[in-house]
Amino acid sequence: MEISNDTEKVLEFLDYYSGNTLRKRSDLAVLLELSASYDLANEINDLIFEGTFFKNLNQTIRKAATDPSAIDKMEKEIKISFEKMKSQIFSIIQNLEDSDLTKRFQDLYFSNTQGSFRNMYDLASDLALLKEIQNTLKSSKK
């Protein structure tokens, strides 16, 4: 899939902002490009929001390892969030015309394995960076 100059500039800014720590840069590029190409602003914003939630919830679980009932509740929320992200990614990539790229997304994110969970966490980390930038831009306009 060809990535536009506009999307590439967004990614370059994210690289700069993150200190070149993006984990799923190429997948993020595809999602952003498809969202821009097919007027899916709501879908990508929902994915950015859910990805940020998913990342933050995972970090909270790691820190709150002392309360088993809280961990159980958070693990249920993580599973729900994981499924939401899968659905949101699917709603964006269904516009892909490249079956190899579609299969790649399915293999990386759509199975119920620890590997898919880790891949989703990596993508969520990149989405959280994007959300952080959105919030910074919003607050600077006030």
Secondary structure, DSSP 8 states (H G I E B T S, - for coil): ----HHHHHHHHHHHHHHTS--SSHHHHHHHHHHHHHTT-HHHHHHHHHHHHHHHHHHHHHHHTTT-HHHHHHHHHHHHHHHHHHHHHHHHHHTT---HHHHHHHHHHHSSSSHHHHHHHHHHHHHHHHHHHHHHHHHHHT-
